[in-house]
Amino acid sequence: MNDDEKENTNEEDQETDFSNVNDVSEEKSSDNQIALKIFSYVKDFILCIAFLVLAWMSFWVVVVLSILSFVVKVVDSGQLSELNEFSKRLSLYIKECLLFATGNDEEKPFPFNKFPE
């Protein structure tokens, strides 16, 4: 081979190398997109489980508050309105947690937003 043919061969090899680099970067970007999508699903799953646990714990607090409300009615104390207001707010919080966990609402409940009023 003469010098011109060697240079042409070298140029073709370099072009092939650059096209391989572009293919690799496209593969990496698609891999990154897949990884980000999987991470998003895992994050949503963890949040779903966390809000279900918070709703479950809040439910038991409402059960205790209901029993306490009954006791307050029997004793006839003036604290019943405040207790009922908090129970109502906690019930709304449970509703928000369940709506988010079931995918019916995209807005995250309390630690990420304000507590229901």
URDA-V183691 format. One record per residue. N is the residue number from 1. RES is the residue in three letters. PHI is phi in degrees with one decimal (999 if undefined). OMEGA is omega as a letter, one per 20 degrees, with the letter a starting at -180 (* if undefined). Layout:
BEGIN
[[N | RES | PHI | OMEGA] [N | RES | PHI | OMEGA]]
END
This chain:
BEGIN
[[1 | MET | 999 | r] [2 | ASN | -91.2 | a] [3 | ASP | -64.4 | a] [4 | ASP | -64.2 | r] [5 | GLU | -66.4 | r] [6 | LYS | -63.7 | r] [7 | GLU | -65.4 | r] [8 | ASN | -62.8 | r] [9 | THR | -65.2 | r] [10 | ASN | -63.2 | r] [11 | GLU | -63.9 | r] [12 | GLU | -64.7 | r] [13 | ASP | -63.4 | r] [14 | GLN | -65.1 | r] [15 | GLU | -63.2 | r] [16 | THR | -63.7 | r] [17 | ASP | -61.4 | a] [18 | PHE | -66.8 | r] [19 | SER | -67.4 | r] [20 | ASN | -65.4 | r] [21 | VAL | -63.7 | r] [22 | ASN | -63.1 | r] [23 | ASP | -63.0 | a] [24 | VAL | -65.7 | a] [25 | SER | -67.2 | r] [26 | GLU | -66.6 | r] [27 | GLU | -64.8 | r] [28 | LYS | -64.2 | a] [29 | SER | -66.7 | r] [30 | SER | -69.7 | r] [31 | ASP | -63.8 | r] [32 | ASN | -64.3 | r] [33 | GLN | -64.9 | r] [34 | ILE | -65.3 | r] [35 | ALA | -63.4 | r] [36 | LEU | -65.4 | r] [37 | LYS | -66.4 | r] [38 | ILE | -64.4 | r] [39 | PHE | -60.2 | r] [40 | SER | -62.5 | r] [41 | TYR | -65.2 | r] [42 | VAL | -65.1 | r] [43 | LYS | -62.0 | r] [44 | ASP | -63.0 | r] [45 | PHE | -64.7 | r] [46 | ILE | -64.1 | r] [47 | LEU | -64.0 | r] [48 | CYS | -59.8 | r] [49 | ILE | -63.5 | a] [50 | ALA | -62.6 | a] [51 | PHE | -73.4 | r] [52 | LEU | -66.6 | r] [53 | VAL | -65.4 | r] [54 | LEU | -62.7 | r] [55 | ALA | -64.6 | r] [56 | TRP | -63.8 | r] [57 | MET | -65.9 | r] [58 | SER | -65.3 | r] [59 | PHE | -58.4 | a] [60 | TRP | -69.6 | r] [61 | VAL | -66.0 | r] [62 | VAL | -64.5 | r] [63 | VAL | -61.2 | r] [64 | VAL | -63.7 | r] [65 | LEU | -65.4 | r] [66 | SER | -65.5 | r] [67 | ILE | -64.4 | r] [68 | LEU | -62.9 | r] [69 | SER | -62.9 | r] [70 | PHE | -63.2 | r] [71 | VAL | -63.1 | r] [72 | VAL | -65.4 | r] [73 | LYS | -62.8 | a] [74 | VAL | -65.0 | a] [75 | VAL | -77.0 | r] [76 | ASP | 63.5 | r] [77 | SER | -93.4 | a] [78 | GLY | -83.7 | a] [79 | GLN | -85.5 | a] [80 | LEU | -63.8 | a] [81 | SER | -65.7 | r] [82 | GLU | -67.5 | r] [83 | LEU | -65.5 | r] [84 | ASN | -66.2 | r] [85 | GLU | -63.8 | r] [86 | PHE | -65.8 | r] [87 | SER | -61.7 | r] [88 | LYS | -63.6 | r] [89 | ARG | -64.1 | r] [90 | LEU | -67.3 | r] [91 | SER | -64.5 | r] [92 | LEU | -64.7 | r] [93 | TYR | -64.5 | r] [94 | ILE | -61.0 | r] [95 | LYS | -60.3 | r] [96 | GLU | -62.1 | r] [97 | CYS | -62.3 | a] [98 | LEU | -69.8 | r] [99 | LEU | -63.5 | r] [100 | PHE | -68.1 | a] [101 | ALA | -65.5 | a] [102 | THR | -88.9 | r] [103 | GLY | 85.1 | r] [104 | ASN | -85.7 | r] [105 | ASP | -144.3 | a] [106 | GLU | -87.1 | a] [107 | GLU | -81.8 | a] [108 | LYS | -75.9 | r] [109 | PRO | -73.0 | a] [110 | PHE | -37.2 | a] [111 | PRO | -59.2 | a] [112 | PHE | -96.8 | r] [113 | ASN | -133.3 | r] [114 | LYS | -79.5 | r] [115 | PHE | -69.7 | a] [116 | PRO | -59.4 | r] [117 | GLU | -113.3 | *]]
END
